[in-house]
Amino acid sequence: MMHYLPGPAETRRMTTSELRAAFLLEDLFRPGEVTLRFVDLDRAVVGAVVPTDGPLSLDAPEAMAAEYFTERRELGILNVGAAGSVTVDGERFALQTRDVLYVGRGSRDIRFESDDASSPALFYLISYPAHASHPTTLVREADAEANELGSQETANRRILRKYIHPNGVTSAQLVMGVTELLEGNVWNTMPSHTHARRTEIYLYFQVPQDSVVIHLMGEPDESRHLVMRDEQVALSPGWSIHSGCGTRGYTFCWAMGGENQVFADMQAVAMDTLR
């Protein structure tokens, strides 16, 4: 079933419960299961795989009308749990925490496994349609393009790591990375921006159990918020800002799909226009 999102006018009138049902995905990480959500944001598929008793395969649900999952798609896989592996058409890739595997269009057989079932890998999946095939490639956290951004003064010092992008692992449209807030810093993506030509999806993880992230969303002059907890996903249409402030430090995966892959293609929002 497709998860459809409301437009700006409808969003302005929504209750907290309605906002959460429309823009937040939760309960993705289920032990021993493959969970997939089809989202009407550039036809993204958001999912998770948690292997426990044995390997799990990624198959194409009937709704895809495809012989196999990546017949017409590409896939980014981020491990946010303990060590595990992904086997693609017989080639095994070992993933530690925060490693990313890009799987190109045309990969028929994709299997997931944890090294230790009592401490399983948690594989987060992001997939978009692909017009071309690119090689399946593993990116270690240490090999991702890393940049430190922000300042302590504005409580937003953070390390932004790009994994799948035009100057790194190439893809058809998927751009994907991870941002880690440094100790004592809580703000991400502030000042805010929108992406007129792309949509963006955040997975918040490594959020302490007694902490939350206040995720800002909506039109810049009609902002709303979602209270986010560990391993929850926020969906951002092109007209919506996507910023967050935690009660403590946290990490999040950002992924984008759309008309281009230019990281800087965004519309900055002046602070005095936020409402």
C-alpha positions in Angstrom: 0.0 0.0 0.0 1.3 3.4 -0.9 1.8 6.0 1.9 0.5 9.3 0.5 1.4 12.6 2.0 -0.8 15.7 2.3 -0.1 19.0 0.7 0.8 22.3 2.5 -2.8 23.6 2.8 -4.0 20.4 4.5 -0.9 20.2 6.7 -1.7 23.6 8.2 -4.9 22.2 9.7 -3.7 18.8 10.9 -3.7 17.7 14.6 -0.7 16.2 16.2 -1.9 12.6 15.6 -2.7 13.4 11.9 0.8 14.9 11.5 2.5 11.9 13.0 0.4 9.5 10.8 1.3 11.4 7.7 5.0 12.4 8.2 6.5 9.9 10.6 7.3 6.2 10.1 7.9 4.1 13.2 8.2 0.4 14.2 10.4 -0.3 11.1 13.0 -2.4 13.0 11.3 -5.7 13.8 13.4 -8.7 15.0 13.4 -11.5 12.4 11.5 -9.5 9.8 11.9 -7.5 6.6 9.7 -4.3 6.8 9.0 -2.1 3.8 7.0 1.1 3.4 6.1 2.5 0.0 6.1 6.3 0.2 4.8 8.8 -2.4 8.0 10.9 -2.2 9.7 10.4 -5.5 8.4 6.8 -5.1 10.8 6.0 -2.3 10.7 2.7 -0.5 11.8 2.9 3.2 12.5 -0.2 5.1 14.5 -2.2 7.7 15.8 -5.8 8.0 16.7 -7.3 11.4 18.1 -10.9 10.9 17.9 -13.0 14.1 17.2 -16.7 13.6 18.8 -16.9 10.2 19.4 -15.0 6.9 16.5 -12.9 5.5 16.0 -12.2 1.8 14.8 -9.0 0.2 12.0 -10.0 -2.2 9.8 -7.8 -4.4 6.3 -7.5 -3.0 3.4 -8.0 -5.4 2.7 -4.3 -5.4 6.0 -3.7 -7.2 5.0 -5.8 -10.2 8.7 -6.8 -10.5 10.5 -10.1 -10.7 12.9 -9.0 -8.0 13.4 -5.9 -5.8 16.1 -4.0 -7.7 14.8 -4.9 -11.2 14.0 -1.2 -11.7 15.5 0.3 -8.5 18.6 1.1 -6.6 19.1 0.6 -2.9 21.1 2.1 -0.1 21.7 0.0 3.0 23.0 1.5 6.3 23.8 -0.7 9.3 22.8 1.0 12.5 23.2 -2.1 14.7 25.8 -4.7 15.4 28.0 -6.4 12.8 26.3 -8.2 10.0 26.6 -9.0 6.3 24.7 -8.5 3.0 25.2 -10.9 0.2 24.4 -9.6 -3.3 24.2 -12.2 -6.1 26.7 -14.4 -4.2 29.1 -11.7 -3.1 29.3 -11.2 0.6 29.8 -7.7 2.1 30.5 -7.4 5.9 29.0 -4.2 7.4 30.0 -2.8 10.7 28.0 -0.1 12.4 27.5 3.0 10.1 28.9 1.2 7.0 26.7 1.7 3.9 26.3 -0.7 1.0 25.0 0.7 -2.3 23.2 -2.0 -4.4 22.8 -1.2 -8.1 19.8 -1.9 -10.4 19.7 -5.4 -11.7 20.9 -7.2 -8.5 18.7 -10.2 -8.3 19.5 -11.9 -5.0 19.9 -9.8 -1.8 20.3 -11.6 1.6 20.9 -10.2 5.1 22.5 -11.9 8.1 23.7 -10.9 11.6 27.0 -12.0 13.0 25.4 -12.6 16.4 21.6 -13.2 16.6 21.6 -12.1 20.2 23.0 -8.7 19.1 21.6 -8.3 15.6 22.5 -6.0 12.8 19.9 -3.4 12.1 19.8 -2.7 8.3 18.0 0.5 7.2 16.9 0.6 3.6 16.3 3.4 1.2 15.3 2.7 -2.4 14.4 4.9 -5.4 13.6 4.1 -9.1 16.8 3.9 -11.2 17.2 4.7 -14.9 20.7 3.2 -15.0 22.8 0.5 -13.4 25.8 1.3 -11.2 28.1 -1.1 -9.4 27.3 -2.4 -6.0 29.8 -0.8 -3.7 30.6 -0.9 0.1 31.5 2.3 1.8 33.1 2.1 5.3 32.3 4.9 7.7 36.0 5.8 7.7 36.0 6.1 3.9 33.0 8.4 3.6 33.6 12.1 2.7 33.5 13.8 6.1 33.1 17.5 6.8 32.7 19.2 10.2 30.0 21.9 10.1 28.5 24.4 12.6 29.9 25.9 15.8 29.7 25.3 19.5 28.2 28.8 19.9 25.1 27.8 17.9 25.1 24.3 19.4 25.2 22.6 16.0 28.8 21.3 15.6 28.4 18.1 13.6 30.2 15.7 11.3 28.4 15.2 8.0 29.5 12.1 6.1 28.5 11.6 2.5 28.4 8.0 1.3 26.4 7.9 -1.9 26.9 11.1 -3.9 28.3 12.2 -7.3 31.9 12.5 -6.0 31.7 9.2 -4.1 29.7 6.1 -4.9 27.7 7.0 -8.0 24.0 6.2 -8.3 21.0 7.0 -10.5 19.4 9.4 -8.1 19.9 8.4 -4.5 22.1 10.7 -2.4 22.7 9.4 1.2 24.8 10.2 4.2 25.0 10.3 8.0 25.3 13.3 10.3 26.6 13.0 13.9 26.1 15.7 16.4 29.2 16.3 18.5 29.0 16.2 22.3 27.2 19.1 23.7 25.5 20.0 20.4 21.8 19.5 19.6 20.7 21.4 16.5 20.7 20.0 13.0 20.0 21.7 9.7 19.5 25.2 11.2 19.1 27.7 9.6 16.5 25.6 7.7 16.1 25.0 4.0 13.8 23.3 1.6 14.5 21.3 -1.6 12.3 22.4 -4.5 13.6 19.7 -6.7 14.1 16.8 -4.3 12.5 15.1 -1.3 14.4 14.1 1.8 14.0 11.4 4.4 15.6 11.4 7.9 16.2 8.3 10.1 17.0 9.4 13.7 19.2 6.8 15.5 21.5 6.5 18.5 18.9 8.7 20.3 19.2 7.9 24.1 16.1 6.2 25.5 15.3 9.1 27.8 15.8 11.7 25.0 13.8 13.0 22.1 14.4 15.1 19.0 12.0 17.9 18.1 11.8 17.7 14.3 10.7 20.9 12.7 8.7 20.5 9.5 6.1 22.3 7.3 6.2 25.5 5.3 8.8 28.0 6.7 6.1 30.4 7.8 3.7 27.7 9.0 6.1 25.4 10.8 4.9 22.3 12.7 6.9 19.7 14.7 7.2 16.0 15.3 8.6 14.5 18.6 11.0 11.8 17.3 12.5 8.9 19.2 15.2 6.4 18.4 14.9 4.6 15.0 12.0 6.7 13.7 11.8 8.2 10.3 10.6 11.8 9.3 9.4 12.3 5.7 10.0 15.7 4.1 8.3 16.8 0.8 10.0 19.4 -1.2 8.0 22.3 0.3 8.8 21.3 3.9 11.7 22.4 6.1 13.5 19.6 8.0 15.5 20.6 11.0 15.8 19.1 14.5 16.8 19.9 18.1 17.5 17.1 20.5 17.3 17.1 24.3 20.7 15.3 24.0 23.1 14.4 21.2 21.9 12.0 18.4 22.8 10.8 14.9 20.6 10.7 11.8 20.7 9.3 8.3 19.6 11.6 5.5 18.6 10.4 2.0 17.4 12.3 -1.0 15.8 11.5 -4.3 14.6 13.7 -7.1 15.6 15.7 -10.2 19.3 16.2 -9.4 22.0 15.1 -7.0 23.5 18.5 -6.3 24.0 18.6 -2.6 23.9 22.4 -2.4 20.6 22.7 -4.4 18.5 24.0 -1.6 16.5 27.1 -0.8 17.8 28.7 2.4 15.2 30.0 4.8 16.0 33.3 6.5 15.7 33.1 10.3 13.3 36.1 10.4 10.8 34.3 8.1 10.3 31.3 10.3 7.0 31.1 12.1 
